[in-house]
Amino acid sequence: MNLTTYDNEQQLGQAAAKMAAKAIRAAALHQDKVTILVATGASQFSTLKHLTEQEDVPWEKVEAFHLDEYVGISAEHPASFRKYLNERFVAKAPGLAKMTLVNGEAQDLDKEVERLNALIAREQIDVCLAGIGENGHLAFNDPPADLTTTQPYIIVELDEGCRQQQCNEGWFDTLDDVPAKAISMSVQQILKSKKIILSVPGVRKAEAVRNTVNEKISPLYPSSIMQTHADCEVLLDKESAQLL
């Protein structure tokens, strides 16, 4: 795990985007397909903006999966991650080969998980773009997280800290509006990525960053598992790094 601190979120996003674009270009030199994981949330605003502005990214070779989606909200809901990615990534990545989206509205959630698991099981993940939640979650794997399951996607319960973060960031009006469940990529599936780029800006993430770096690996600090990854870049700004 390699940590780099930038002056502000804008610089952080630019650096993350350049790292991701470089990794995609490198993979595309000797592969017909480059598979990436794309996260959502406020931490990814700058990263995705700058990534879609990078030159010479071979989007026609890129297939993407996203990390998670709330159970029970429509793709038109303001907080929907499908909406987020369609507007902030898919529409702005010219010629993107494929985007596999998680359907949190599926009538049979188990079948939706089976569908996703069958699709991603065939893939080698080249690059993962993600963040860390205020409670240390990766995707929607809230503490105490299952750090061992080998299922690529799972159905999870969202804890109150995670749900409150969604309110604080303005995605929902009240805590009661935030769904209690989500479909999430598992921690072990995220760890299969060859390269992981974590964008973690903001003072609200400072405690989670400290736990990620300094605590022993534990389900109570899900992002601490990143200590085990061979190529994980953690990009911070001065606010998120202030407790290190």
C-alpha positions as a Markdown table, in Angstrom:
| # | Residue | x | y | z |
|---|---|---|---|---|
| 1 | Met | 0.0 | 0.0 | 0.0 |
| 2 | Asn | 1.5 | 3.3 | -1.2 |
| 3 | Leu | 0.3 | 6.6 | 0.3 |
| 4 | Thr | 0.5 | 10.0 | -1.5 |
| 5 | Thr | -0.9 | 13.2 | -0.2 |
| 6 | Tyr | -1.9 | 16.1 | -2.4 |
| 7 | Asp | -2.8 | 19.7 | -1.5 |
| 8 | Asn | -6.5 | 19.4 | -2.4 |
| 9 | Glu | -9.1 | 17.1 | -3.9 |
| 10 | Gln | -8.6 | 18.5 | -7.4 |
| 11 | Gln | -5.0 | 17.5 | -7.5 |
| 12 | Leu | -5.9 | 14.2 | -6.0 |
| 13 | Gly | -8.4 | 13.5 | -8.7 |
| 14 | Gln | -6.0 | 14.5 | -11.5 |
| 15 | Ala | -3.4 | 12.2 | -10.1 |
| 16 | Ala | -5.8 | 9.3 | -9.7 |
| 17 | Ala | -7.0 | 9.8 | -13.3 |
| 18 | Lys | -3.5 | 9.8 | -14.7 |
| 19 | Met | -2.6 | 6.6 | -12.8 |
| 20 | Ala | -5.8 | 4.9 | -14.1 |
| 21 | Ala | -5.3 | 6.0 | -17.7 |
| 22 | Lys | -1.7 | 4.9 | -17.7 |
| 23 | Ala | -2.6 | 1.5 | -16.3 |
| 24 | Ile | -5.4 | 1.1 | -18.9 |
| 25 | Arg | -3.1 | 2.1 | -21.8 |
| 26 | Ala | -0.5 | -0.3 | -20.6 |
| 27 | Ala | -2.9 | -3.2 | -20.4 |
| 28 | Ala | -4.4 | -2.4 | -23.8 |
| 29 | Leu | -1.0 | -2.8 | -25.4 |
| 30 | His | -1.1 | -6.6 | -25.0 |
| 31 | Gln | -4.8 | -7.3 | -24.3 |
| 32 | Asp | -7.8 | -7.2 | -26.5 |
| 33 | Lys | -9.9 | -6.3 | -23.5 |
| 34 | Val | -9.2 | -4.2 | -20.3 |
| 35 | Thr | -11.6 | -4.8 | -17.4 |
| 36 | Ile | -11.9 | -2.1 | -14.7 |
| 37 | Leu | -14.0 | -1.6 | -11.6 |
| 38 | Val | -15.6 | 1.8 | -11.1 |
| 39 | Ala | -16.8 | 3.3 | -7.8 |
| 40 | Thr | -19.3 | 6.1 | -7.1 |
| 41 | Gly | -19.9 | 8.6 | -4.3 |
| 42 | Ala | -18.5 | 12.0 | -3.6 |
| 43 | Ser | -14.9 | 10.8 | -3.3 |
| 44 | Gln | -15.0 | 9.9 | -7.0 |
| 45 | Phe | -16.3 | 13.2 | -8.5 |
| 46 | Ser | -12.9 | 14.6 | -9.3 |
| 47 | Thr | -11.3 | 11.2 | -10.3 |
| 48 | Leu | -14.0 | 10.3 | -12.8 |
| 49 | Lys | -14.1 | 13.8 | -14.2 |
| 50 | His | -10.4 | 13.9 | -15.0 |
| 51 | Leu | -10.3 | 10.3 | -16.1 |
| 52 | Thr | -12.9 | 10.9 | -18.8 |
| 53 | Glu | -10.9 | 13.9 | -19.9 |
| 54 | Gln | -7.6 | 12.0 | -20.4 |
| 55 | Glu | -6.3 | 11.7 | -23.9 |
| 56 | Asp | -5.7 | 8.5 | -25.8 |
| 57 | Val | -7.5 | 6.2 | -23.4 |
| 58 | Pro | -8.6 | 3.1 | -25.5 |
| 59 | Trp | -12.2 | 3.1 | -24.3 |
| 60 | Glu | -13.2 | 0.8 | -27.1 |
| 61 | Lys | -11.2 | -2.0 | -25.3 |
| 62 | Val | -12.5 | -1.1 | -21.8 |
| 63 | Glu | -15.3 | -3.1 | -20.1 |
| 64 | Ala | -16.4 | -1.9 | -16.6 |
| 65 | Phe | -18.2 | -3.2 | -13.6 |
| 66 | His | -19.5 | -1.1 | -10.8 |
| 67 | Leu | -19.1 | -1.9 | -7.1 |
| 68 | Asp | -22.5 | -1.7 | -5.6 |
| 69 | Glu | -26.1 | -0.5 | -5.7 |
| 70 | Tyr | -28.8 | 0.1 | -3.2 |
| 71 | Val | -31.6 | -2.4 | -3.1 |
| 72 | Gly | -35.0 | -1.0 | -4.0 |
| 73 | Ile | -34.3 | 2.3 | -5.7 |
| 74 | Ser | -34.9 | 3.0 | -9.3 |
| 75 | Ala | -32.2 | 3.9 | -11.9 |
| 76 | Glu | -33.7 | 7.4 | -12.0 |
| 77 | His | -33.4 | 8.0 | -8.2 |
| 78 | Pro | -31.0 | 10.9 | -7.5 |
| 79 | Ala | -28.9 | 8.6 | -5.3 |
| 80 | Ser | -28.8 | 5.7 | -7.7 |
| 81 | Phe | -25.3 | 4.6 | -8.6 |
| 82 | Arg | -26.5 | 3.5 | -12.0 |
| 83 | Lys | -27.6 | 7.0 | -12.6 |
| 84 | Tyr | -24.4 | 8.4 | -11.2 |
| 85 | Leu | -22.2 | 6.2 | -13.5 |
| 86 | Asn | -24.4 | 6.7 | -16.6 |
| 87 | Glu | -24.1 | 10.5 | -16.2 |
| 88 | Arg | -20.6 | 10.9 | -14.9 |
| 89 | Phe | -18.7 | 8.0 | -16.6 |
| 90 | Val | -20.5 | 6.1 | -19.4 |
| 91 | Ala | -21.8 | 9.2 | -21.2 |
| 92 | Lys | -18.4 | 10.8 | -21.0 |
| 93 | Ala | -16.1 | 7.9 | -21.9 |
| 94 | Pro | -16.2 | 7.9 | -25.6 |
| 95 | Gly | -16.7 | 4.5 | -27.2 |
| 96 | Leu | -16.7 | 2.6 | -23.9 |
| 97 | Ala | -17.0 | -1.1 | -24.8 |
| 98 | Lys | -19.3 | -2.2 | -22.0 |
| 99 | Met | -20.7 | -1.2 | -18.6 |
| 100 | Thr | -22.2 | -3.9 | -16.5 |
| 101 | Leu | -24.6 | -2.3 | -14.0 |
| 102 | Val | -26.0 | -3.8 | -10.8 |
| 103 | Asn | -29.8 | -3.9 | -10.8 |
| 104 | Gly | -30.9 | -3.2 | -7.2 |
| 105 | Glu | -34.5 | -3.3 | -8.4 |
| 106 | Ala | -34.4 | -6.9 | -9.5 |
| 107 | Gln | -37.5 | -8.8 | -8.4 |
| 108 | Asp | -35.2 | -11.8 | -7.5 |
| 109 | Leu | -32.0 | -10.4 | -5.9 |
| 110 | Asp | -30.4 | -13.8 | -5.6 |
| 111 | Lys | -30.8 | -14.3 | -9.4 |
| 112 | Glu | -29.3 | -10.8 | -10.0 |
| 113 | Val | -26.3 | -11.7 | -7.8 |
| 114 | Glu | -25.9 | -15.0 | -9.7 |
| 115 | Arg | -26.0 | -13.1 | -13.0 |
| 116 | Leu | -23.3 | -10.7 | -11.9 |
| 117 | Asn | -21.2 | -13.4 | -10.4 |
| 118 | Ala | -21.3 | -15.4 | -13.6 |
| 119 | Leu | -20.3 | -12.4 | -15.7 |
| 120 | Ile | -17.4 | -11.3 | -13.5 |
| 121 | Ala | -16.1 | -14.8 | -12.9 |
| 122 | Arg | -14.7 | -14.8 | -16.4 |
| 123 | Glu | -12.8 | -11.6 | -16.0 |
| 124 | Gln | -9.3 | -10.6 | -15.1 |
| 125 | Ile | -9.6 | -7.2 | -13.3 |
| 126 | Asp | -6.9 | -4.8 | -14.5 |
| 127 | Val | -7.7 | -1.6 | -12.6 |
| 128 | Cys | -10.0 | -0.8 | -9.6 |
| 129 | Leu | -11.1 | 2.8 | -8.9 |
| 130 | Ala | -12.5 | 3.0 | -5.4 |
| 131 | Gly | -12.7 | 4.9 | -2.2 |
| 132 | Ile | -13.0 | 4.3 | 1.5 |
| 133 | Gly | -16.2 | 5.1 | 3.5 |
| 134 | Glu | -16.2 | 7.1 | 6.7 |
| 135 | Asn | -16.7 | 3.8 | 8.6 |
| 136 | Gly | -13.9 | 2.2 | 6.6 |
| 137 | His | -16.1 | 0.3 | 4.2 |
| 138 | Leu | -14.9 | -0.9 | 0.8 |
| 139 | Ala | -17.8 | -0.8 | -1.6 |
| 140 | Phe | -20.7 | -1.5 | 0.8 |
| 141 | Asn | -18.9 | -3.9 | 3.0 |
| 142 | Asp | -19.6 | -2.2 | 6.3 |
| 143 | Pro | -18.0 | -3.3 | 9.5 |
| 144 | Pro | -17.9 | -6.0 | 10.7 |
| 145 | Ala | -17.2 | -6.9 | 7.1 |
| 146 | Asp | -16.9 | -10.4 | 5.6 |
| 147 | Leu | -13.3 | -10.4 | 4.5 |
| 148 | Thr | -13.2 | -14.0 | 3.5 |
| 149 | Thr | -16.2 | -14.8 | 1.2 |
| 150 | Thr | -15.1 | -15.7 | -2.3 |
| 151 | Gln | -18.5 | -14.8 | -3.8 |
| 152 | Pro | -17.9 | -11.9 | -6.2 |
| 153 | Tyr | -21.1 | -10.0 | -5.4 |
| 154 | Ile | -23.1 | -10.4 | -2.2 |
| 155 | Ile | -26.2 | -8.9 | -0.6 |
| 156 | Val | -25.3 | -6.8 | 2.5 |
| 157 | Glu | -26.9 | -4.9 | 5.3 |
| 158 | Leu | -25.9 | -1.2 | 5.6 |
| 159 | Asp | -25.0 | 0.0 | 9.0 |
| 160 | Glu | -26.2 | 3.3 | 10.5 |
| 161 | Gly | -22.9 | 5.0 | 10.0 |
| 162 | Cys | -22.8 | 4.2 | 6.3 |
| 163 | Arg | -26.4 | 5.3 | 5.9 |
| 164 | Gln | -25.8 | 8.5 | 7.8 |
| 165 | Gln | -22.9 | 9.3 | 5.5 |
| 166 | Gln | -25.2 | 9.1 | 2.5 |
| 167 | Cys | -27.4 | 11.7 | 4.2 |
| 168 | Asn | -24.5 | 14.0 | 5.1 |
| 169 | Glu | -23.4 | 13.9 | 1.4 |
| 170 | Gly | -26.9 | 15.0 | 0.3 |
| 171 | Trp | -27.9 | 11.9 | -1.5 |
| 172 | Phe | -31.0 | 11.4 | 0.7 |
| 173 | Asp | -33.1 | 13.8 | 2.8 |
| 174 | Thr | -33.4 | 11.7 | 5.9 |
| 175 | Leu | -31.8 | 8.5 | 7.4 |
| 176 | Asp | -35.1 | 6.7 | 7.0 |
| 177 | Asp | -34.9 | 7.3 | 3.2 |
| 178 | Val | -31.6 | 5.4 | 2.9 |
| 179 | Pro | -32.1 | 1.8 | 1.9 |
| 180 | Ala | -31.1 | -0.8 | 4.5 |
| 181 | Lys | -29.6 | -3.2 | 2.0 |
| 182 | Ala | -27.4 | -3.2 | -1.1 |
| 183 | Ile | -25.8 | -5.5 | -3.6 |
| 184 | Ser | -22.0 | -5.1 | -3.1 |
| 185 | Met | -18.9 | -6.5 | -4.6 |
| 186 | Ser | -17.1 | -8.5 | -2.0 |
| 187 | Val | -13.8 | -7.5 | -0.5 |
| 188 | Gln | -12.0 | -10.6 | -1.9 |
| 189 | Gln | -13.3 | -9.8 | -5.4 |
| 190 | Ile | -11.9 | -6.2 | -5.1 |
| 191 | Leu | -8.6 | -7.6 | -4.0 |
| 192 | Lys | -8.3 | -9.6 | -7.2 |
| 193 | Ser | -7.7 | -6.4 | -9.1 |
| 194 | Lys | -4.2 | -6.1 | -10.4 |
| 195 | Lys | -4.0 | -2.4 | -9.5 |
| 196 | Ile | -6.2 | -0.6 | -7.0 |
| 197 | Ile | -6.4 | 3.2 | -6.9 |
| 198 | Leu | -8.2 | 4.6 | -3.8 |
| 199 | Ser | -9.2 | 8.2 | -3.9 |
| 200 | Val | -9.9 | 9.4 | -0.3 |
| 201 | Pro | -10.4 | 13.2 | 0.1 |
| 202 | Gly | -11.9 | 15.1 | 2.9 |
| 203 | Val | -11.6 | 15.6 | 6.7 |
| 204 | Arg | -14.6 | 13.2 | 7.2 |
| 205 | Lys | -12.3 | 10.4 | 6.0 |
| 206 | Ala | -9.4 | 11.1 | 8.2 |
| 207 | Glu | -10.2 | 8.6 | 10.9 |
| 208 | Ala | -10.9 | 5.9 | 8.3 |
| 209 | Val | -7.6 | 6.6 | 6.7 |
| 210 | Arg | -5.7 | 6.3 | 10.0 |
| 211 | Asn | -7.4 | 3.0 | 10.7 |
| 212 | Thr | -6.7 | 1.7 | 7.2 |
| 213 | Val | -3.0 | 2.4 | 7.6 |
| 214 | Asn | -2.3 | 1.8 | 11.3 |
| 215 | Glu | -4.8 | -0.8 | 12.6 |
| 216 | Lys | -4.3 | -4.5 | 12.3 |
| 217 | Ile | -6.3 | -6.1 | 9.6 |
| 218 | Ser | -9.8 | -6.6 | 11.0 |
| 219 | Pro | -13.4 | -6.9 | 9.9 |
| 220 | Leu | -14.0 | -3.8 | 12.1 |
| 221 | Tyr | -11.8 | -1.8 | 9.7 |
| 222 | Pro | -12.6 | -3.3 | 6.3 |
| 223 | Ser | -10.2 | -1.1 | 4.3 |
| 224 | Ser | -7.3 | -2.3 | 6.5 |
| 225 | Ile | -7.3 | -5.4 | 4.2 |
| 226 | Met | -5.6 | -3.1 | 1.6 |
| 227 | Gln | -2.4 | -3.6 | 3.5 |
| 228 | Thr | -2.2 | -7.0 | 1.9 |
| 229 | His | -2.5 | -5.8 | -1.7 |
| 230 | Ala | 0.7 | -5.8 | -3.9 |
| 231 | Asp | -0.2 | -2.7 | -5.9 |
| 232 | Cys | -2.6 | -0.4 | -4.0 |
| 233 | Glu | -2.2 | 3.4 | -4.4 |
| 234 | Val | -4.0 | 5.4 | -1.7 |
| 235 | Leu | -4.4 | 9.0 | -2.7 |
| 236 | Leu | -5.1 | 11.5 | 0.1 |
| 237 | Asp | -5.5 | 15.3 | 0.4 |
| 238 | Lys | -4.2 | 17.2 | 3.4 |
| 239 | Glu | -7.5 | 16.9 | 5.2 |
| 240 | Ser | -7.9 | 13.1 | 4.9 |
| 241 | Ala | -4.2 | 12.6 | 5.9 |
| 242 | Gln | -4.2 | 14.8 | 9.0 |
| 243 | Leu | -4.4 | 12.0 | 11.5 |
| 244 | Leu | -1.4 | 10.0 | 10.1 |
